[in-house]
Amino acid sequence: MSDKSKDEIYDEFYNVVNMTPSELEDWLETDKSKSVGSDSGDGESKGHKSGRKIIKIKNKKKDELTDTNYDHMNKVIGYVHRHKAQTPDSDIKESDWRYSLKNWGHDPCKEMDC
């Protein structure tokens, strides 16, 4: 796992993932969601798969989370931080950058003026 404690991972995950399970479910059904990310070998992008895992994690109670869940939560935290550091100069509202972040459960327009 990580050098972070499970409590630290849990708190940071819930700060970084700013979409609700229902928002994320709705988003993952869109063509825009499916249009971004690198294919994981089965026709679905890594981010899209991650979004489905995030929904399952967010629908669990804290004491039901497994080490595998915490590993994925930590992966999501890292991805969102790295990707946010690459904010494009152009309009982000309809950008692949935003779509990719949303697949990972983070909508930057919730914290930026889009």
VMD Tcl script that builds the backbone (N, CA, C; Angstrom):
set m [mol new atoms 342]
animate dup $m
set s [atomselect $m all]
$s set {name element resname resid chain x y z} {
  {N N MET 1 A 0.846 -1.180 0.000}
  {CA C MET 1 A 0.000 0.000 0.000}
  {C C MET 1 A 0.887 1.237 0.000}
  {N N SER 2 A 0.446 2.307 0.542}
  {CA C SER 2 A 1.094 3.607 0.529}
  {C C SER 2 A 1.722 3.911 1.878}
  {N N ASP 3 A 2.513 4.980 1.906}
  {CA C ASP 3 A 3.056 5.462 3.172}
  {C C ASP 3 A 1.971 6.175 3.987}
  {N N LYS 4 A 0.885 6.509 3.329}
  {CA C LYS 4 A -0.218 7.186 4.010}
  {C C LYS 4 A -1.037 6.169 4.794}
  {N N SER 5 A -1.647 6.632 5.865}
  {CA C SER 5 A -2.547 5.760 6.623}
  {C C SER 5 A -3.861 5.620 5.862}
  {N N LYS 6 A -4.627 4.611 6.212}
  {CA C LYS 6 A -5.938 4.426 5.580}
  {C C LYS 6 A -6.826 5.634 5.823}
  {N N ASP 7 A -6.752 6.230 7.010}
  {CA C ASP 7 A -7.556 7.430 7.292}
  {C C ASP 7 A -7.155 8.589 6.384}
  {N N GLU 8 A -5.850 8.751 6.152}
  {CA C GLU 8 A -5.381 9.825 5.267}
  {C C GLU 8 A -5.848 9.584 3.835}
  {N N ILE 9 A -5.743 8.351 3.376}
  {CA C ILE 9 A -6.196 8.015 2.020}
  {C C ILE 9 A -7.693 8.253 1.899}
  {N N TYR 10 A -8.442 7.801 2.871}
  {CA C TYR 10 A -9.898 7.953 2.861}
  {C C TYR 10 A -10.273 9.440 2.770}
  {N N ASP 11 A -9.692 10.256 3.637}
  {CA C ASP 11 A -10.017 11.685 3.652}
  {C C ASP 11 A -9.634 12.364 2.339}
  {N N GLU 12 A -8.447 12.067 1.842}
  {CA C GLU 12 A -7.999 12.711 0.611}
  {C C GLU 12 A -8.833 12.251 -0.582}
  {N N PHE 13 A -9.175 10.971 -0.626}
  {CA C PHE 13 A -10.025 10.442 -1.694}
  {C C PHE 13 A -11.349 11.192 -1.731}
  {N N TYR 14 A -11.962 11.384 -0.574}
  {CA C TYR 14 A -13.254 12.062 -0.533}
  {C C TYR 14 A -13.139 13.562 -0.798}
  {N N ASN 15 A -11.942 14.128 -0.673}
  {CA C ASN 15 A -11.726 15.519 -1.068}
  {C C ASN 15 A -11.510 15.625 -2.575}
  {N N VAL 16 A -10.820 14.656 -3.155}
  {CA C VAL 16 A -10.476 14.677 -4.575}
  {C C VAL 16 A -11.647 14.242 -5.451}
  {N N VAL 17 A -12.357 13.214 -5.044}
  {CA C VAL 17 A -13.485 12.709 -5.825}
  {C C VAL 17 A -14.708 13.548 -5.457}
  {N N ASN 18 A -15.007 14.506 -6.319}
  {CA C ASN 18 A -16.079 15.455 -6.002}
  {C C ASN 18 A -17.388 15.157 -6.736}
  {N N MET 19 A -17.466 14.000 -7.365}
  {CA C MET 19 A -18.704 13.589 -8.030}
  {C C MET 19 A -19.391 12.526 -7.176}
  {N N THR 20 A -20.703 12.593 -7.118}
  {CA C THR 20 A -21.464 11.581 -6.386}
  {C C THR 20 A -21.517 10.304 -7.220}
  {N N PRO 21 A -21.828 9.176 -6.593}
  {CA C PRO 21 A -21.967 7.950 -7.378}
  {C C PRO 21 A -22.979 8.090 -8.523}
  {N N SER 22 A -24.094 8.758 -8.281}
  {CA C SER 22 A -25.097 8.889 -9.353}
  {C C SER 22 A -24.599 9.814 -10.467}
  {N N GLU 23 A -23.889 10.885 -10.122}
  {CA C GLU 23 A -23.317 11.761 -11.156}
  {C C GLU 23 A -22.313 10.981 -11.997}
  {N N LEU 24 A -21.490 10.192 -11.328}
  {CA C LEU 24 A -20.475 9.421 -12.025}
  {C C LEU 24 A -21.111 8.330 -12.893}
  {N N GLU 25 A -22.128 7.659 -12.380}
  {CA C GLU 25 A -22.844 6.649 -13.175}
  {C C GLU 25 A -23.409 7.270 -14.447}
  {N N ASP 26 A -24.078 8.413 -14.299}
  {CA C ASP 26 A -24.660 9.097 -15.460}
  {C C ASP 26 A -23.568 9.490 -16.450}
  {N N TRP 27 A -22.469 10.032 -15.939}
  {CA C TRP 27 A -21.356 10.464 -16.795}
  {C C TRP 27 A -20.772 9.282 -17.576}
  {N N LEU 28 A -20.566 8.161 -16.910}
  {CA C LEU 28 A -19.933 7.012 -17.558}
  {C C LEU 28 A -20.779 6.419 -18.680}
  {N N GLU 29 A -22.064 6.772 -18.729}
  {CA C GLU 29 A -22.940 6.309 -19.804}
  {C C GLU 29 A -22.835 7.167 -21.059}
  {N N THR 30 A -22.159 8.302 -20.985}
  {CA C THR 30 A -22.096 9.225 -22.120}
  {C C THR 30 A -21.019 8.827 -23.122}
  {N N ASP 31 A -21.216 9.255 -24.354}
  {CA C ASP 31 A -20.202 9.034 -25.389}
  {C C ASP 31 A -18.938 9.824 -25.084}
  {N N LYS 32 A -19.095 11.000 -24.486}
  {CA C LYS 32 A -17.917 11.814 -24.137}
  {C C LYS 32 A -17.031 11.064 -23.151}
  {N N SER 33 A -17.633 10.393 -22.198}
  {CA C SER 33 A -16.877 9.617 -21.220}
  {C C SER 33 A -16.082 8.509 -21.896}
  {N N LYS 34 A -16.696 7.891 -22.882}
  {CA C LYS 34 A -16.061 6.751 -23.560}
  {C C LYS 34 A -15.059 7.191 -24.615}
  {N N SER 35 A -14.999 8.508 -24.902}
  {CA C SER 35 A -14.148 9.008 -25.982}
  {C C SER 35 A -12.719 9.311 -25.540}
  {N N VAL 36 A -12.427 9.230 -24.246}
  {CA C VAL 36 A -11.094 9.609 -23.754}
  {C C VAL 36 A -10.420 8.464 -23.009}
  {N N GLY 37 A -9.113 8.578 -22.922}
  {CA C GLY 37 A -8.345 7.616 -22.140}
  {C C GLY 37 A -7.737 6.524 -22.989}
  {N N SER 38 A -6.731 5.878 -22.397}
  {CA C SER 38 A -6.060 4.793 -23.116}
  {C C SER 38 A -6.764 3.478 -22.834}
  {N N ASP 39 A -6.908 2.708 -23.886}
  {CA C ASP 39 A -7.598 1.416 -23.828}
  {C C ASP 39 A -6.805 0.462 -22.939}
  {N N SER 40 A -7.510 -0.228 -22.075}
  {CA C SER 40 A -6.851 -1.186 -21.181}
  {C C SER 40 A -6.781 -2.577 -21.798}
  {N N GLY 41 A -7.065 -2.682 -23.102}
  {CA C GLY 41 A -6.936 -3.955 -23.799}
  {C C GLY 41 A -8.249 -4.657 -24.081}
  {N N ASP 42 A -9.330 -4.151 -23.507}
  {CA C ASP 42 A -10.623 -4.811 -23.709}
  {C C ASP 42 A -11.675 -3.852 -24.254}
  {N N GLY 43 A -11.215 -2.730 -24.812}
  {CA C GLY 43 A -12.144 -1.771 -25.392}
  {C C GLY 43 A -12.632 -0.709 -24.426}
  {N N GLU 44 A -12.237 -0.797 -23.170}
  {CA C GLU 44 A -12.637 0.197 -22.172}
  {C C GLU 44 A -11.388 0.874 -21.630}
  {N N SER 45 A -11.446 2.198 -21.486}
  {CA C SER 45 A -10.276 2.920 -20.994}
  {C C SER 45 A -10.040 2.653 -19.508}
  {N N LYS 46 A -8.803 2.889 -19.095}
  {CA C LYS 46 A -8.444 2.720 -17.681}
  {C C LYS 46 A -9.273 3.650 -16.794}
  {N N GLY 47 A -9.463 4.886 -17.258}
  {CA C GLY 47 A -10.241 5.842 -16.479}
  {C C GLY 47 A -11.693 5.431 -16.338}
  {N N HIS 48 A -12.248 4.883 -17.409}
  {CA C HIS 48 A -13.646 4.445 -17.381}
  {C C HIS 48 A -13.802 3.302 -16.375}
  {N N LYS 49 A -12.867 2.360 -16.393}
  {CA C LYS 49 A -12.892 1.260 -15.419}
  {C C LYS 49 A -12.736 1.805 -14.004}
  {N N SER 50 A -11.856 2.786 -13.863}
  {CA C SER 50 A -11.642 3.387 -12.550}
  {C C SER 50 A -12.929 4.014 -12.036}
  {N N GLY 51 A -13.653 4.693 -12.915}
  {CA C GLY 51 A -14.915 5.310 -12.515}
  {C C GLY 51 A -15.899 4.300 -11.953}
  {N N ARG 52 A -15.954 3.129 -12.580}
  {CA C ARG 52 A -16.867 2.090 -12.089}
  {C C ARG 52 A -16.414 1.588 -10.712}
  {N N LYS 53 A -15.099 1.492 -10.509}
  {CA C LYS 53 A -14.581 1.083 -9.191}
  {C C LYS 53 A -14.889 2.151 -8.136}
  {N N ILE 54 A -14.769 3.409 -8.534}
  {CA C ILE 54 A -15.042 4.516 -7.609}
  {C C ILE 54 A -16.491 4.459 -7.130}
  {N N ILE 55 A -17.408 4.178 -8.030}
  {CA C ILE 55 A -18.823 4.070 -7.655}
  {C C ILE 55 A -18.996 3.000 -6.582}
  {N N LYS 56 A -18.383 1.845 -6.792}
  {CA C LYS 56 A -18.484 0.763 -5.811}
  {C C LYS 56 A -17.884 1.178 -4.466}
  {N N ILE 57 A -16.739 1.842 -4.513}
  {CA C ILE 57 A -16.085 2.290 -3.279}
  {C C ILE 57 A -16.968 3.289 -2.536}
  {N N LYS 58 A -17.504 4.262 -3.265}
  {CA C LYS 58 A -18.319 5.292 -2.616}
  {C C LYS 58 A -19.646 4.753 -2.091}
  {N N ASN 59 A -20.061 3.605 -2.578}
  {CA C ASN 59 A -21.297 2.999 -2.090}
  {C C ASN 59 A -21.063 2.069 -0.892}
  {N N LYS 60 A -19.817 1.963 -0.456}
  {CA C LYS 60 A -19.494 1.143 0.714}
  {C C LYS 60 A -19.372 2.015 1.954}
  {N N LYS 61 A -19.566 1.410 3.086}
  {CA C LYS 61 A -19.268 2.075 4.354}
  {C C LYS 61 A -17.771 1.959 4.594}
  {N N LYS 62 A -17.221 2.886 5.353}
  {CA C LYS 62 A -15.781 2.920 5.576}
  {C C LYS 62 A -15.253 1.590 6.110}
  {N N ASP 63 A -15.974 0.970 7.022}
  {CA C ASP 63 A -15.478 -0.283 7.607}
  {C C ASP 63 A -15.616 -1.480 6.662}
  {N N GLU 64 A -16.230 -1.278 5.494}
  {CA C GLU 64 A -16.343 -2.342 4.496}
  {C C GLU 64 A -15.228 -2.286 3.446}
  {N N LEU 65 A -14.429 -1.210 3.478}
  {CA C LEU 65 A -13.387 -1.034 2.475}
  {C C LEU 65 A -12.243 -2.020 2.688}
  {N N THR 66 A -11.759 -2.581 1.582}
  {CA C THR 66 A -10.665 -3.557 1.616}
  {C C THR 66 A -9.341 -2.864 1.295}
  {N N ASP 67 A -8.246 -3.592 1.481}
  {CA C ASP 67 A -6.937 -3.061 1.097}
  {C C ASP 67 A -6.905 -2.748 -0.396}
  {N N THR 68 A -7.557 -3.581 -1.197}
  {CA C THR 68 A -7.633 -3.336 -2.641}
  {C C THR 68 A -8.365 -2.027 -2.922}
  {N N ASN 69 A -9.429 -1.756 -2.175}
  {CA C ASN 69 A -10.146 -0.482 -2.318}
  {C C ASN 69 A -9.220 0.684 -1.988}
  {N N TYR 70 A -8.491 0.567 -0.883}
  {CA C TYR 70 A -7.579 1.650 -0.486}
  {C C TYR 70 A -6.473 1.849 -1.514}
  {N N ASP 71 A -5.982 0.761 -2.105}
  {CA C ASP 71 A -4.974 0.887 -3.161}
  {C C ASP 71 A -5.543 1.672 -4.337}
  {N N HIS 72 A -6.782 1.365 -4.723}
  {CA C HIS 72 A -7.383 2.081 -5.845}
  {C C HIS 72 A -7.660 3.543 -5.462}
  {N N MET 73 A -8.112 3.772 -4.266}
  {CA C MET 73 A -8.357 5.137 -3.809}
  {C C MET 73 A -7.069 5.953 -3.906}
  {N N ASN 74 A -5.960 5.370 -3.506}
  {CA C ASN 74 A -4.676 6.058 -3.561}
  {C C ASN 74 A -4.254 6.315 -5.007}
  {N N LYS 75 A -4.551 5.372 -5.889}
  {CA C LYS 75 A -4.268 5.535 -7.319}
  {C C LYS 75 A -5.077 6.704 -7.890}
  {N N VAL 76 A -6.337 6.796 -7.495}
  {CA C VAL 76 A -7.202 7.890 -7.954}
  {C C VAL 76 A -6.644 9.231 -7.488}
  {N N ILE 77 A -6.238 9.307 -6.249}
  {CA C ILE 77 A -5.665 10.541 -5.695}
  {C C ILE 77 A -4.468 10.981 -6.536}
  {N N GLY 78 A -3.560 10.052 -6.793}
  {CA C GLY 78 A -2.369 10.371 -7.579}
  {C C GLY 78 A -2.704 10.826 -8.982}
  {N N TYR 79 A -3.625 10.110 -9.635}
  {CA C TYR 79 A -4.007 10.465 -10.994}
  {C C TYR 79 A -4.599 11.868 -11.044}
  {N N VAL 80 A -5.538 12.145 -10.169}
  {CA C VAL 80 A -6.204 13.453 -10.199}
  {C C VAL 80 A -5.190 14.574 -9.942}
  {N N HIS 81 A -4.309 14.403 -8.982}
  {CA C HIS 81 A -3.306 15.441 -8.710}
  {C C HIS 81 A -2.387 15.652 -9.915}
  {N N ARG 82 A -1.921 14.570 -10.529}
  {CA C ARG 82 A -1.031 14.700 -11.692}
  {C C ARG 82 A -1.762 15.351 -12.866}
  {N N HIS 83 A -2.986 14.920 -13.112}
  {CA C HIS 83 A -3.740 15.428 -14.257}
  {C C HIS 83 A -4.147 16.891 -14.063}
  {N N LYS 84 A -4.511 17.253 -12.845}
  {CA C LYS 84 A -4.889 18.655 -12.582}
  {C C LYS 84 A -3.703 19.599 -12.793}
  {N N ALA 85 A -2.502 19.096 -12.593}
  {CA C ALA 85 A -1.306 19.919 -12.781}
  {C C ALA 85 A -1.082 20.251 -14.262}
  {N N GLN 86 A -1.793 19.592 -15.139}
  {CA C GLN 86 A -1.649 19.798 -16.583}
  {C C GLN 86 A -2.836 20.568 -17.163}
  {N N THR 87 A -3.416 21.463 -16.398}
  {CA C THR 87 A -4.578 22.230 -16.843}
  {C C THR 87 A -4.281 22.942 -18.158}
  {N N PRO 88 A -5.111 22.726 -19.171}
  {CA C PRO 88 A -4.884 23.402 -20.452}
  {C C PRO 88 A -5.191 24.897 -20.358}
  {N N ASP 89 A -4.587 25.648 -21.267}
  {CA C ASP 89 A -4.808 27.099 -21.314}
  {C C ASP 89 A -6.144 27.440 -21.958}
  {N N SER 90 A -6.669 26.543 -22.757}
  {CA C SER 90 A -7.920 26.803 -23.473}
  {C C SER 90 A -9.124 26.496 -22.579}
  {N N ASP 91 A -10.297 26.708 -23.132}
  {CA C ASP 91 A -11.543 26.438 -22.429}
  {C C ASP 91 A -11.597 24.962 -22.036}
  {N N ILE 92 A -11.867 24.701 -20.776}
  {CA C ILE 92 A -11.832 23.315 -20.308}
  {C C ILE 92 A -13.196 22.630 -20.303}
  {N N LYS 93 A -14.269 23.412 -20.426}
  {CA C LYS 93 A -15.602 22.837 -20.249}
  {C C LYS 93 A -15.850 21.633 -21.149}
  {N N GLU 94 A -15.471 21.708 -22.391}
  {CA C GLU 94 A -15.691 20.613 -23.345}
  {C C GLU 94 A -14.354 20.018 -23.784}
  {N N SER 95 A -13.442 19.844 -22.847}
  {CA C SER 95 A -12.106 19.351 -23.184}
  {C C SER 95 A -11.926 17.885 -22.797}
  {N N ASP 96 A -11.053 17.217 -23.537}
  {CA C ASP 96 A -10.702 15.840 -23.188}
  {C C ASP 96 A -10.088 15.790 -21.795}
  {N N TRP 97 A -9.373 16.838 -21.409}
  {CA C TRP 97 A -8.756 16.933 -20.082}
  {C C TRP 97 A -9.829 16.800 -18.996}
  {N N ARG 98 A -10.897 17.568 -19.136}
  {CA C ARG 98 A -11.987 17.498 -18.157}
  {C C ARG 98 A -12.676 16.135 -18.211}
  {N N TYR 99 A -12.937 15.646 -19.417}
  {CA C TYR 99 A -13.619 14.359 -19.547}
  {C C TYR 99 A -12.828 13.243 -18.869}
  {N N SER 100 A -11.515 13.274 -19.030}
  {CA C SER 100 A -10.667 12.259 -18.410}
  {C C SER 100 A -10.735 12.349 -16.893}
  {N N LEU 101 A -10.659 13.549 -16.361}
  {CA C LEU 101 A -10.769 13.733 -14.906}
  {C C LEU 101 A -12.123 13.257 -14.396}
  {N N LYS 102 A -13.166 13.530 -15.138}
  {CA C LYS 102 A -14.498 13.091 -14.706}
  {C C LYS 102 A -14.589 11.570 -14.663}
  {N N ASN 103 A -13.919 10.882 -15.590}
  {CA C ASN 103 A -13.906 9.425 -15.532}
  {C C ASN 103 A -13.297 8.940 -14.220}
  {N N TRP 104 A -12.403 9.731 -13.655}
  {CA C TRP 104 A -11.740 9.389 -12.388}
  {C C TRP 104 A -12.469 10.022 -11.201}
  {N N GLY 105 A -13.675 10.538 -11.428}
  {CA C GLY 105 A -14.511 11.019 -10.329}
  {C C GLY 105 A -14.316 12.457 -9.924}
  {N N HIS 106 A -13.539 13.214 -10.702}
  {CA C HIS 106 A -13.285 14.610 -10.349}
  {C C HIS 106 A -13.737 15.526 -11.486}
  {N N ASP 107 A -14.687 16.397 -11.190}
  {CA C ASP 107 A -15.121 17.381 -12.180}
  {C C ASP 107 A -14.502 18.721 -11.820}
  {N N PRO 108 A -13.500 19.170 -12.606}
  {CA C PRO 108 A -12.827 20.435 -12.272}
  {C C PRO 108 A -13.750 21.639 -12.358}
  {N N CYS 109 A -14.851 21.518 -13.091}
  {CA C CYS 109 A -15.786 22.646 -13.192}
  {C C CYS 109 A -16.539 22.900 -11.897}
  {N N LYS 110 A -16.475 21.964 -10.974}
  {CA C LYS 110 A -17.106 22.196 -9.671}
  {C C LYS 110 A -16.271 23.137 -8.813}
  {N N GLU 111 A -15.003 23.321 -9.169}
  {CA C GLU 111 A -14.144 24.215 -8.392}
  {C C GLU 111 A -13.598 25.372 -9.206}
  {N N MET 112 A -13.819 25.333 -10.528}
  {CA C MET 112 A -13.374 26.401 -11.417}
  {C C MET 112 A -14.609 27.027 -12.064}
  {N N ASP 113 A -14.428 28.191 -12.625}
  {CA C ASP 113 A -15.548 28.838 -13.310}
  {C C ASP 113 A -15.590 28.359 -14.753}
  {N N CYS 114 A -16.434 27.383 -15.036}
  {CA C CYS 114 A -16.536 26.829 -16.410}
  {C C CYS 114 A -17.824 27.262 -17.068}
}
mol reanalyze $m
mol bondsrecalc $m
mol representation Tube
mol addrep $m
